[in-house]
Amino acid sequence: MATSALACHDNIIELVDISFAYKDKKVISDFSFKVKERDFVGVIGSNGAGKTTLLRMMVGLLSPTEGEILLFGQPIRRFRDWDRIGYVPQKNSFNPLFPATVREVVMSGLYNNKLFRRIGKADQSKCNDALEVMRIRDIADKRIGELSGGQQQRVFLARALINKPDLLILDEPTVGIDAQTQEDFFELIFHMHAHHHMTFLMVSHDVEMIEENLGDQPLDRCGAIKFYVKHSHDQECVIPDLQHSIN
Ligand SMILES: Nc1ncnc2c1ncn2[C@@H]1O[C@H](COP(=O)(O)OP(=O)(O)OP(=O)(O)O)[C@@H](O)[C@H]1O
């Protein structure tokens, strides 16, 4: 588990002089930023500031009009190791007729990009762990399409967490989720950041929560978007499961 200080300063995301425009509408102008291993980056900004656009570029769904993006040191167009990155977009919703159950959707996080994978006992246990953390174990056998928006969002978060990706990118992850589950979720991810070598980038409108956890001064700005960053070196906790942090 020991990670050298040097290794934990490896760049996970590098934005190099990037700009982005939707047709004539320029949204991001000549912006450079680095996310290092074991950073927690909180992204705050008013509606329409360009936060989602930035995230979509970071996961390869949009290409910058100018500049370059590197993931884990590789130019994004050559990057193939998508299992290392979890991304929960802002608004997910399933077609009500989609036939998979909650458990199946969460489990599918384990075989991203793989057509077939044998499901073993360890996988079941990881799944139960993720379901428990997001408080959806009692609805594990329901069809995803028949759940409320808030319940579906918890399923997406459980799906992203099951794999314990090196980098988790979250776009307003707790919209529509009740206060208790929100609190547990933030406690969980800040714990994972402090003790489990994970790197986070999270868009939120909850300035108070961001400042309380990441400090009250942004490290950088891109137009109206502010970036709050906290780095973690703590290596004490080696318990591998997800649940212990909220108990
Ligand atoms: N597909 C699109 N085509 C044209 N303009 C777009 C498109 N998507 C977003 N925009 C515009 O780009 C700007 C940035 O949008 P973006 O969704 O990135 O903002 P945001 O900071 O995530 O906002 P919010 O807090 O409301 O989610 C907005 O003015 C938006 O209207």
PDBQT file of the ligand as one rigid body, heavy atoms in Angstrom, charges set to zero:
ROOT
HETATM    1  N1  LIG A 301     -24.993  21.022 -26.624  1.00  0.00    +0.000 N 
HETATM    2  C1  LIG A 301     -24.920  22.357 -26.465  1.00  0.00    +0.000 A 
HETATM    3  N2  LIG A 301     -25.050  23.187 -27.516  1.00  0.00    +0.000 NA
HETATM    4  C2  LIG A 301     -24.969  24.518 -27.374  1.00  0.00    +0.000 A 
HETATM    5  N3  LIG A 301     -24.734  25.139 -26.206  1.00  0.00    +0.000 NA
HETATM    6  C3  LIG A 301     -24.561  24.367 -25.114  1.00  0.00    +0.000 A 
HETATM    7  C4  LIG A 301     -24.661  22.947 -25.181  1.00  0.00    +0.000 A 
HETATM    8  N4  LIG A 301     -24.452  22.427 -23.941  1.00  0.00    +0.000 NA
HETATM    9  C5  LIG A 301     -24.248  23.503 -23.138  1.00  0.00    +0.000 A 
HETATM   10  N5  LIG A 301     -24.320  24.659 -23.843  1.00  0.00    +0.000 N 
HETATM   11  C6  LIG A 301     -24.129  26.012 -23.288  1.00  0.00    +0.000 C 
HETATM   12  O1  LIG A 301     -22.790  26.119 -22.812  1.00  0.00    +0.000 OA
HETATM   13  C7  LIG A 301     -22.744  26.807 -21.569  1.00  0.00    +0.000 C 
HETATM   14  C8  LIG A 301     -22.114  25.905 -20.512  1.00  0.00    +0.000 C 
HETATM   15  O2  LIG A 301     -22.964  24.807 -20.244  1.00  0.00    +0.000 OA
HETATM   16  P1  LIG A 301     -22.618  23.711 -19.142  1.00  0.00    +0.000 P 
HETATM   17  O3  LIG A 301     -23.723  22.700 -19.145  1.00  0.00    +0.000 OA
HETATM   18  O4  LIG A 301     -21.245  23.228 -19.342  1.00  0.00    +0.000 OA
HETATM   19  O5  LIG A 301     -22.680  24.608 -17.792  1.00  0.00    +0.000 OA
HETATM   20  P2  LIG A 301     -22.688  24.166 -16.276  1.00  0.00    +0.000 P 
HETATM   21  O6  LIG A 301     -21.724  25.041 -15.568  1.00  0.00    +0.000 OA
HETATM   22  O7  LIG A 301     -22.496  22.691 -16.151  1.00  0.00    +0.000 OA
HETATM   23  O8  LIG A 301     -24.170  24.576 -15.841  1.00  0.00    +0.000 OA
HETATM   24  P3  LIG A 301     -25.179  23.951 -14.743  1.00  0.00    +0.000 P 
HETATM   25  O9  LIG A 301     -24.696  24.380 -13.399  1.00  0.00    +0.000 OA
HETATM   26  O10 LIG A 301     -26.493  24.605 -15.100  1.00  0.00    +0.000 OA
HETATM   27  O11 LIG A 301     -25.214  22.461 -14.933  1.00  0.00    +0.000 OA
HETATM   28  C9  LIG A 301     -24.199  27.202 -21.267  1.00  0.00    +0.000 C 
HETATM   29  O12 LIG A 301     -24.379  28.523 -21.670  1.00  0.00    +0.000 OA
HETATM   30  C10 LIG A 301     -25.035  26.263 -22.100  1.00  0.00    +0.000 C 
HETATM   31  O13 LIG A 301     -26.235  26.864 -22.476  1.00  0.00    +0.000 OA
ENDROOT
TORSDOF 0
